[in-house]
Amino acid sequence: MRSKTKSVYKYNIMTCAKPMGIYYFMVLMIITFFVVIALFSSGSTHVSGVEFATVIFLLVMALADFRENFEALNQYGMSRKTIYKGKVLAYSSLALAAAIIDRIIVIAASKITSSLENFIFGSFFTTMYESFFDKLNFWSENLLALLLSFSAYLALMSFGTFLSAVFYRSNRIGRIAIAAGVPIFIFVALPIIAAYVFTTNLANLITKFIDFTLSTPLRTSATCLLGAIILGVISYPIIMRATLKGK
C-alpha cells in the first residue's frame, strides 16, 4: 500500500472508529437492558437482529461520511484516485471488523444468557436461513455467517457512498430531487408499480430471480459482493469528476 493511500486509509478508519464505538456501546446497553428485564420478568424475551441494526448503521455512516472526508482529504492534497482507493480499502476493513464484532456479540450473548429460560438471543442472518444453518457445525455456521455479514455490510456501505457521491455532485435541484425522490420511490412508487407489475408474467421472472439470488446464504453473499463491486465501479467516475463546493 502506497504511503498516500495508506494515509487516506488511516484517516477513514479514524473518522469511523468513534461512531462505531458509540454504536456498539449502545448495542451492548440495549442487550443488557433486555437481559435485566428477563431476569425480573416471567415473560419470554427474544432479542435478535444485531446484524440488521448494523446494516442500517453502516449505511447511514457511509451516507454521512463522504462529503467531510472528501473535502478534508482534497485540502490535504490527496488525488481523487487516492481518496477512492483508500476509502474502498477502509470500508472493506470496517465491514469485516463489524462482521467479526457482531459474531462475537452473538456467540458471547448466547453463551452468557443460555441459563435464562425466558431469554433467547439470536442472529438475524442465522434466523433468516435457520433451516440451512441448523445443518452446520459451530465453525461452519460462524464462518458462513461472517461471510454473509461482511458481504451485506460492504454492499450497503458501497450503496451509501454511491448515493452520497451523486448527492454531492448534484446541484441544488438535483439534491432536492434525490432527498425527496428516494423516499417517494420507496414508499409511494414501488407499491404502485407492484400493484401492476406483480400481476404480470414479469412478476414471475422477478420473483424467480430474487428467490434464486437470495435462496441460500452463499448466493446472498455472492449477490451482495457483486452489488458492492458494481456500485464501486459506478461510483469511481462520479468521484473522479467531483469538484469541491465553492471552488
N, C-alpha and C positions, 0 to 999 in steps of 0.2 A: 504494500500500500504506500503510495507516494505521500510525501510529507504534507502537502496541501490537502489532499483527500483525507488523510488521517486527522488533520486539524478540523475539517468540516465534520468528520465522523464523530470526533470527541465533542464538538460543540453541540451537535444534535442530541447526543447521548446525555450531556449535562443538562440541556434545557428540558429534556423529557423526564429525567430521573426524579425530580421533585414532584411533579404532578403524579407520576406513577406511584411514588412512595405514599403520597396522601391518599390516592385511590385504594391501595392495598391496606392501608391503615383502616380506612372506612369499611372495607370488606371484612376485615377481622373483627372490627367492633360490631358489625351487623350480625356476624355469625355468633359472636359471644352473647349478644343480646338475645338471640333466639334460643341459645343453649340455656341461658338463665331462665327464660320463660318455660322451657321444657322441664327444668328442674323443679319449678314451683307450680307447675300446672299438670293436671291429669289428662289434658287433651293431647292429641298427637300433633307433632310439628314436623313438617317435611320441608327442608331447605335444599334447593338446587339452583342451577343456573349461573354459577360463578363465571363460567366461560362466556355466557351470553352478555352478562354485565360488562365483561372485559372487552367484548366486541364493540359495544356501544361506546365505552370509554376511549378506546384506541381510535375509533372513527372520529369522535369529537376532538381528540387531541391532535390528530392529523389535520383536521379542518382548521383548527386554531393556530397550528404551528407554522404554517407555510410562510405567511407574509413577514412576520417578525424575523424569522431565521433568514429568509431570502434577502431582505433589505440589510440586515446586520452583516451577513457574510459578503454581500456586494461591497459594502463600505470598507470591509477588511481587504478588498482587492481580490476576492476569490472569483474565478470564472464560473459561468453558469454550468458548464460541463462538470467542474469540480464539485459544485453545490449539489448537482443531481446525483453524481456518483456517491458522494458522502452520505446523502440522505437515503439512498437505496440501501447502502450497507448498514447504516444506523437503524433504519426501520426493520431490516431483516433481523438484526441483533435484538432489537426491542421486542419484536414479535416472538422470537424464540425464548427470550427471557420471561415474557409474560406467560407463555405456554408452560414453561418449567415451573414458575411460581404457582400457577393455577393447579397444576398437577400435584405439587407439594401440599397445597392447601386442601385439595380434595382428599388425598391419601391421609394426611395428618388429622383432619377434622373427622373423617370416617372412623379412624382408629380410636381417637380420643373419646368420641361420643358413642362408640359401639355398645357400651354398657347401659346406655339410656334406651329403654324400650320404647319410649314415646317420642324419640327424636331420630329422624332419618336425614342424613346428609348425602346428597347425590351430585352427580356431574351432569351438566346439560347435554353434552355430546354422547356420553355413555347411556343416558336415559333415552335420548333420541334414537340411538341404534342399540337398544337394550338386547334384543334377540341375537344380534351379531356379537356383541361384547361378552355375553354370557358364555359363549363357547371358548373364550380365550383364557389363557393363564394370566397370572398377575403381570408379568413383564410384557407380554404381547399386548395386553389390554392398555397398559400405560404408555407404551411406545406408540401405539396406534392413536391413542387419544392425544398424545403430544403432537404427532404429525397433523392430526385433524385441527387441533387448536392453532398451531403455528400457521398453517395454510389459510385458515379463516381470518386470523388476525392480520396477516400480511395483505390479504385481498382487501380487507376493509380499510387498512391504512393507505393502500395504494389508491383506493377509490376516494378517500378523503383528500389525499394530495392532489389527485386529478381535479376534483371539484373545486378545491381552494385555488389551484393554479388558474383554472378557467375563470373563476370569480375575480381573481387578482388582475388578470389581463383584460377583463371586460370594462367597458365604460359604465357610466352611472346607470343608464337604461338597461344595459346588459346585466349588471349586478342586481338590479331590482327584479328583472325578469327571472334570474336564477333563484333568488331568495324566495320569490313568490311562486315561481313555476314548479319547483321541486315538490313542495307540499301539496300544491294543487294537483299535480300529476299523480301523486301517490294516493291522495285521499278522495279525489274527485274523478279524474280522467280514467284511472285504472279500473274502478268499479264499473264505469260506463262502458269502457272497452270490453271488460269481462262479460258484461251482460249480452253483448253482441257477438264477440269473437268466440267465447267459450260455448256457443251453441252451434258452431260450425265444425267442419272437418279439421280446420286449422287448430281448433282446441285440442283435438285428439293428438295431433302431431306435437303440440307444445307440451301437453301432459306427458306423453311418452318420453320426450326429450328430458323433461325435469325428473321424471321417475328414473330414467337411465343414469343421469349425471349425479343424482343425489340418493340413489338407492342403497349404496354401501359407503362406509367411511372412506375407503380408498378412492372411490370415484368422486366423492365430495371433495377430498383433499386435492385430487388432480384438477378438478374443476376450479377450485379456489386458487391454486397455484397458477393455472393457465390464465385465469382472470387477472391475477396480480401482474403477470408478465405483460398481458395485453394493455392493461391500464398504465403500466410503466412505460411501455413503448409509445403510447399515445401522449403521455404527459411530457415526454422528452422534448419534442419540438415546441410545445407550449411554454415550457420553462426556458428553453433556449431563446425564445423571442420575447420573453417578458422584460419589461423595462421598469426601472424604479419609478414610483409615483412622484410626480412633481419634477422629474428630470427631463 
